[in-house]
Amino acid sequence: MAGVLEHLHWPLQKRPKIEQQVFPSYRLDLKALELDTAKEILREVFGTSTADVEEMIRQRLAERERM
């Protein structure tokens, strides 16, 4: 029985080590979802189009960079 268990354990030792990442794509997906939600809220509040909302965001970012 011990010989069988050794054969089962051996391939696990030979596998390459994989670095665990702490959900990197999850964070990006969450930020993208938050941005889309914010854009949707802005469209509803101001009664504008998607292009207008994107332009407002660009203007705010440009103002922030100038400061």
WOSULUR-V931590 format. One record per residue. RES is the residue in three letters. SS is DSSP state (A for helix, B for strand, O for the rest). PHI is phi in radians with two decimals (999 if undefined). Layout:
BEGIN
res-><RES/RES>
ss-><SS/SS>
phi-><PHI/PHI>
END
This chain:
BEGIN
res-><MET/ALA/GLY/VAL/LEU/GLU/HIS/LEU/HIS/TRP/PRO/LEU/GLN/LYS/ARG/PRO/LYS/ILE/GLU/GLN/GLN/VAL/PHE/PRO/SER/TYR/ARG/LEU/ASP/LEU/LYS/ALA/LEU/GLU/LEU/ASP/THR/ALA/LYS/GLU/ILE/LEU/ARG/GLU/VAL/PHE/GLY/THR/SER/THR/ALA/ASP/VAL/GLU/GLU/MET/ILE/ARG/GLN/ARG/LEU/ALA/GLU/ARG/GLU/ARG/MET>
ss-><O/A/A/A/A/A/A/A/A/A/A/A/A/A/O/O/O/O/O/O/O/O/O/A/A/A/A/A/A/A/A/A/A/A/A/A/A/A/A/A/A/A/A/A/A/A/O/O/O/A/A/A/A/A/A/A/A/A/A/A/A/A/A/A/A/A/O>
phi-><999/-1.09/-1.11/-1.16/-1.13/-1.11/-1.19/-1.32/-1.36/-1.04/-1.09/-1.17/-1.29/-1.47/-1.14/-1.17/-1.31/-2.00/-1.28/-1.43/-1.85/-1.53/0.79/-1.11/-1.27/-1.10/-1.11/-1.14/-1.11/-1.15/-1.13/-1.12/-1.14/-1.09/-1.13/-1.08/-1.14/-1.09/-1.09/-1.13/-1.10/-1.07/-1.05/-1.21/-1.16/-1.62/1.06/-2.06/-1.58/-1.07/-1.10/-1.13/-1.12/-1.09/-1.15/-1.06/-1.12/-1.04/-1.10/-1.09/-1.13/-1.14/-1.10/-1.14/-1.20/-1.23/-1.35>
END
